[in-house]
Amino acid sequence: MLSVAKMMAPLSTLKRIFPILWASSRKWTLISSGLMVIEIIFGLAVLFLLKQLVDVVTTMLGSDAPADGIGQVLWTVAVTGVCSLGFLAARGFSGLARETQGLLVAEQIDSQIHDRAVRADLAFYESPRYFDTLQRARQSGSQRPVQVVNNLMLLVKNTLMLVAIVVLLATINWMLLPLLVVAIVPALMVRLRFTRKLYNWELRRTQMERRAGYLDWLLTSDIHAKELRLNQLGDFLRERYAEIKATIRQERLAISRRRTIVEVGVATAATAAFFSALAYLAWETSQGRNSVGNLVLFLLVFQRAQSMGQELVGQLSKLYEDHLYIGLLFEFLDVRPIIAEPEHPAPLPARMNQGMRFENVGFRYPGTSRDVLSHVDLTIRPGQIVALVGANGSGKTSLIKLLCRLYDPTSGRITLDGVDVREFSPDDYRRKFSVIFQDYGMYADTVRSNIRYGDIRQPEDTPLVEAAGDKSGAAAFVHQLHSGYDTPLTRMFDDGAELSIGQWQKVALARAFMYQSEVIILDEPTSALDPGAEFDLFANFRERIDHRAALVISHRLSTVRMADYIYVLDEGEIREAGTHDELIRQGGMYCELFSQQAYHYREVEA
Ligand SMILES: Nc1ncnc2c1ncn2[C@@H]1O[C@H](COP(=O)(O)OP(=O)(O)OP(=O)(O)O)[C@@H](O)[C@H]1O
């Protein structure tokens, strides 16, 4: 059974909800509360007047001249009618106010979710916990906070109404009161119990729902449409989706079935109690111990009490459910980044002097047991072009994530001009870099925006966009698009143009060139470029990047050889370091890789 503490828990939720409502719209919070109060006042007045009416009619029937009281009856009926109209109008308008407030609160919650999402650490995104928490926060729905308040108001209203009814019933016969308890309390307990059960089940099922969502996305997304058709995966994926959905459905229905059976049992007990009370009252009336008016009042009022009781049970269990689900929303909103602003950030040098250094850096992803980087020592000096070479999975991208402080090292430190980078403000520090990752973004927006996203602080018409397009080699094909730099990309929206993968990569490169950062980081920037484009890019690379420092990752050693200094990473450790000529002379790993790649070209030359 549920403890009192658990039943009181929704109150703690309210403490967090009111500020959200207040922040979303003060005006509508006040209007909807005011209308609710008016609704309650009219509702209570109607009940009171109904009792008056029964009393007046009963007195009339018992008097010697019944016709004398007709004026009072008509007056009471008229006032009751006016109050009923007032009640209906207030209810209608308070519904409208609640809807308005609901929409505003939903926007406020969305904005808070987005705020937390963009501030969360990258580590959060790269874990199943992120997807679970986000899915649950979304599932909890942005409408919940306003629902809670509405439910609370309805609860107050119905409780007051019920109190009035209880008083009415007590005037008929106080022995009827236990009957109300039987009609309401067990039903409430059952509802609360099953609400909790369903909630616990949904928590356990989050990953399963996500898996189904993922399959649904695979089946319907444009990204997989080609492979899905050619490999004829459609039916296979549909079956897997249907299996998951069937399991979810069966488990959910099993809970609903059990709840229905218990609810029917409880309702049967309540109905039996009601008819016993009716029989008792009818007997008392027939024996002259109770008036006919009271019997009529009982039938009239008890029906109301029953529906009020049902609403009350519904609202209480809804309030409890909302409290549980809002907890999930708050769980997401409470996520705080680990890579946060230091209390007293060190001043960031306007231009670096000595450069960036990795000092004996080790790194392991959170929640894993294997070091992906160990004992890494690496330096990037101002204006120096450094290349990073290594097999798949050797830790190159992880190293970049550390450099940009998307993660912090597990051991060792990274410094900028000798200062540990953890001492700087993360946002300011990250502005030292412009990066193009392997999985760069393809934004459904114009070419101009796709490039300007590299430095959104620049005005919309900045000439830097076109200059960056020239540097990356994107300009040539952009001028052939129907609206040049103002052509929307992706066919997701009207008038969109679709680019080839290599063309997208040139746009992404332009984005990295757009921002005048001190260090430019390119993770496989030419993987999709044709050899001519790659040659052009690196032929005068230093001028292209305005003599800034660069860290370039590439599997193409023809690209790598233009670097000032090369690091060879193997299973997370730096195995070799030096200039191209030095590494060739050493005759180690780099030399072997270079000879393998050069072999085929030599064959052609021969
Ligand atoms: N988010 C993550 N969580 C846990 N492990 C990860 C994560 N990202 C990468 N890894 C692991 O870290 C190791 C290094 O990955 P990384 O992406 O740095 O390699 P890479 O050298 O860039 O490879 P590639 O040449 O294929 O791009 C791999 O074994 C990979 O499985």
Ligand as a Chemical Component Dictionary entry (heavy atoms), coordinates in Angstrom:
data_LIG
# 
_chem_comp.id                   LIG 
_chem_comp.type                 NON-POLYMER 
_chem_comp.pdbx_formal_charge   0 
_chem_comp.three_letter_code    LIG 
# 
loop_
_chem_comp_atom.comp_id 
_chem_comp_atom.atom_id 
_chem_comp_atom.alt_atom_id 
_chem_comp_atom.type_symbol 
_chem_comp_atom.charge 
_chem_comp_atom.model_Cartn_x 
_chem_comp_atom.model_Cartn_y 
_chem_comp_atom.model_Cartn_z 
_chem_comp_atom.pdbx_ordinal 
LIG N1  N1  N 0 31.800 7.814 -27.008 1  
LIG C1  C1  C 0 32.586 6.753 -26.838 2  
LIG N2  N2  N 0 32.403 5.950 -25.776 3  
LIG C2  C2  C 0 33.187 4.884 -25.577 4  
LIG N3  N3  N 0 34.182 4.511 -26.401 5  
LIG C3  C3  C 0 34.413 5.262 -27.490 6  
LIG C4  C4  C 0 33.620 6.420 -27.765 7  
LIG N4  N4  N 0 34.065 6.968 -28.919 8  
LIG C5  C5  C 0 35.100 6.197 -29.334 9  
LIG N5  N5  N 0 35.304 5.184 -28.472 10 
LIG C6  C6  C 0 36.352 4.173 -28.564 11 
LIG O1  O1  O 0 37.589 4.845 -28.497 12 
LIG C7  C7  C 0 38.524 4.242 -29.375 13 
LIG C8  C8  C 0 39.172 5.322 -30.231 14 
LIG O2  O2  O 0 38.175 5.884 -31.055 15 
LIG P1  P1  P 0 38.458 7.151 -31.976 16 
LIG O3  O3  O 0 37.181 7.570 -32.584 17 
LIG O4  O4  O 0 39.209 8.153 -31.198 18 
LIG O5  O5  O 0 39.417 6.477 -33.065 19 
LIG P2  P2  P 0 40.025 7.084 -34.404 20 
LIG O6  O6  O 0 41.482 6.903 -34.329 21 
LIG O7  O7  O 0 39.528 8.481 -34.631 22 
LIG O8  O8  O 0 39.426 6.093 -35.475 23 
LIG P3  P3  P 0 39.019 6.323 -37.035 24 
LIG O9  O9  O 0 40.288 6.384 -37.839 25 
LIG O10 O10 O 0 38.230 5.122 -37.361 26 
LIG O11 O11 O 0 38.224 7.606 -37.089 27 
LIG C9  C9  C 0 37.771 3.190 -30.176 28 
LIG O12 O12 O 0 38.125 1.925 -29.668 29 
LIG C10 C10 C 0 36.315 3.459 -29.891 30 
LIG O13 O13 O 0 35.603 2.260 -29.753 31 
# 
loop_
_chem_comp_bond.comp_id 
_chem_comp_bond.atom_id_1 
_chem_comp_bond.atom_id_2 
_chem_comp_bond.value_order 
_chem_comp_bond.pdbx_ordinal 
LIG N1  C1  SING 1  
LIG C1  N2  SING 2  
LIG C1  C4  DOUB 3  
LIG N2  C2  DOUB 4  
LIG C2  N3  SING 5  
LIG N3  C3  DOUB 6  
LIG C3  C4  SING 7  
LIG C3  N5  SING 8  
LIG C4  N4  SING 9  
LIG N4  C5  DOUB 10 
LIG C5  N5  SING 11 
LIG N5  C6  SING 12 
LIG C6  O1  SING 13 
LIG C6  C10 SING 14 
LIG O1  C7  SING 15 
LIG C7  C8  SING 16 
LIG C7  C9  SING 17 
LIG C8  O2  SING 18 
LIG O2  P1  SING 19 
LIG P1  O3  DOUB 20 
LIG P1  O4  SING 21 
LIG P1  O5  SING 22 
LIG O5  P2  SING 23 
LIG P2  O6  DOUB 24 
LIG P2  O7  SING 25 
LIG P2  O8  SING 26 
LIG O8  P3  SING 27 
LIG P3  O9  DOUB 28 
LIG P3  O10 SING 29 
LIG P3  O11 SING 30 
LIG C9  O12 SING 31 
LIG C9  C10 SING 32 
LIG C10 O13 SING 33 
# 
